[in-house]
Amino acid sequence: MKVLVLNCGSSSVKFQVIETSLEMIEADTDRTLARGGVEKIGLSDSRLTLDVEGRKPYQEISEILEHRAAVERILKILVHPEHGVLADVSEIEAVGHRMVHGGEKFASSVLITPEVEAGIEECVVLAPLHNPHNLRGLRAARGLLPNVPHIAVFDTAFHQSMPARAYIYALPYDLYLRHGIRRYGFHGTSHRYVAIRTARLLGRKLDEMKIITCHLGNGCSMAAVARGRSVDTTMGFTPLEGLVMGTRCGDLDPAILPWVMAMEELTLAQLNAMLNKHSGLYGMSGVSSDMREIEAACERGSRRAQLAMEVFCYRITKYIGAYAAAMGGVDAITFTGGIGENSVKVRAMAIAPLTFLGAELDGERNTHAPRGKECVISRDGSRVVVAVVPTNEERVIARDTVRVLGGVMPSFAAPETAAPR
Ligand code: AMP
């Protein structure tokens, strides 16, 4: 079946049309027919792009004022006689929606019913910057495609299997009970996909493996995946916790916050901007949030860029150690995301101190890892295999859509380890 995958942000809608089925998932033959998006929604120069393999990329600039109009434009271009890939929109048999936050309500991808929609609405308070846009996209798409099932795939669902000891903060328990303040984790679709692909790449069974997945992009997170289930992850109540990111600080002494607010006379909004937009690689280096530019600045001898690189990689190394301890061992470490898939230097620096753990890179394999391909970059005989697996969140969303409709969607809830209420 052809599934339309939608990922709606505040001013953008990204999409893919993916042909898939339970049989194609099994045979790994599902494929993307088209991908693209609308950017700068709400402005007079909104940009629609469409990429179809083997064709010249298409783009047009026009005024697209809101999400419904954006989805409408996407459907129109998909059936365009020259540029499109569908004869008619009725070829779309289901829509898979990326939803950022499913709170504790959703431990799996689900068919969107009125109750599910109300549940996603309840999670808005946990992700006020994301869920409202995801919901806006859902409503727009449902209005335009009312006769097909719409499925929600949550960034948080995969991490719902974490035991309470990994997700409870040492704060007054009441904050968890009244406000749901706990660690949720994000990038779940990516960590899940990458773990599954790693087992497949190595010809091993996922449910017999301990894998550490490192999703390093603009946002960065790691997960400890034991026997196919997330048992810990670095992002927390929000995506700010954990690793150093492009502009986010990651782990921090929380006492810094009131201190710096008082000393610098910051408002809450300024504090938030400092932590989310002015920190991370950008904040430390003063150069850029973009790893390519950090690497170039390191080459030019910038000490601040070199330090930012060291802090970035050191934290990855530390978490690998922590997650090996959490799982009682590790069989594979996998890199994904723009940095994880492309930065030879980050992979080398993060893994270098881990020979004691049995993780040894093969310099040649790391340097010449084929772009966009799954591959092993550790040396033969390395006790821990190190791999690179390009992530594909849209593919997971399309696959989950098919699985939900086929009644074979796994759930990641872990009631036996849930915290007392
Ligand atoms: P993503 O959010 O997954 O698209 O990743 C974006 C990050 O990947 C940015 O920091 C980019 O600088 C980084 N990136 C992309 N290509 C490369 C590359 N060839 N070498 C190093 N970093 C890269």
Residues whose N, C-alpha, C, O or C-beta is under 5 A from the ligand:
A	BS01	AMP	L216 G217 N218 G219 S289 D290 M291 R292 G337 G338 I339 N342 S343
